[in-house]
Amino acid sequence: MDRVLANEGGYSSNPSDPGGETSFGISKREYPQVDIAGLTREGAIAIYFRDWWRRYHYSDLPGPIGAKLFDLAVNIGPEHASRCLQRALRACGKRVDEDGLIGEATRTAAPAANQVALMAALRSEAAGYYRTLAASTGRPGGGANEFLNGWLNRAYG
């Protein structure tokens, strides 16, 4: 949680950010019922635990991989993050489908992979995702290049 909250920062309402008004990475777009400006750190942690950590089974993955995937998912969405992991697993010689879900095959392959190689591959896949996103022209909200350095820091961190 500390890494996610540090990466997401506090309250923001940047017009270039497609998330719009956010606090600790929790967006008004995704949580219209939440008072984003008044959201506390503890409130954000409760949302992340309930709606992200438990829902997407990040605890079923090896500790550092689960934590990294969780951090990426908060930023790029759980499906894109899971696809990055699945591509990273394939780069490590593990045969898994790229379906964007943390299913049984992904949960079995992740601990069987060399963890150092898997983390390196996951970071590389995330960086590739971010570079492609920044280079895409039809991105809603625009301004992707404004965020690229921060995204790459997140990918490689």
Sequence and secondary structure as in RCSB ss.txt:
>XXXX:A:sequence
MDRVLANEGGYSSNPSDPGGETSFGISKREYPQVDIAGLTREGAIAIYFRDWWRRYHYSDLPGPIGAKLFDLAVN
IGPEHASRCLQRALRACGKRVDEDGLIGEATRTAAPAANQVALMAALRSEAAGYYRTLAASTGRPGGGANEFLNG
WLNRAYG
>XXXX:A:secstr
 HHHHHHH S B  TT TT SEETTEETTT TTS TTT  HHHHHHHHIIIIITTTTGGGS HHHHHHHHHHHHH
H HHHHHHHHHHHHHHTT      SS  HHHHHHHHHS HHHHHHHHHHHHHHHHHHHHH SS TT  HHHHHHH
HHHHHH 
